[in-house]
C-alpha cells in the first residue's frame, strides 16, 4: 500500500505532460491582417469558394486544418501580390486539382461531373416512361379481353 501515493503521482505527472503537449500543438494560428476592407471582402469570398484539401467537405474559410491555415495565408499573399481571383484559383487548381473548387469549371475532364446528373435523370425518366407505357398496354389488353368469369367457372 505504500506504493499507491507514488503511483498516483506518476499518473498525474503523465496526465499533466499530456495536457501540456496537446495544448502546445493546438494553438490557433494568429489572425490574418488585411490592408483594407476590399481586400478582406475579396479574401472572404475566395476562401468560401475553395474547398479544404484535407477536410474535403469544408471550405477553406471553415476548416481548422493546418493545411487550410497555410492555404488561407497563401491566398492572402496572392491577393496582395496583385493576382486576380481567377489567377488565385488557377494556382490552387495546379497544385491540388479541380477538387479544391466547390464549383468546378466546365471542361472535358469535368463533363461527367456536370452532365452526369442530367443523363442519369433522362435515363430514369425513360425507364419510368417505358414501365408506365407497358402497364397501360397490359391494362388495355386485359380490359379488351373477353371475361370468362361470366361463363361456368367450374368448367375445366
Order of alpha helices (4+ residues) and beta strands (2+ residues): alpha-alpha-alpha-alpha-alpha
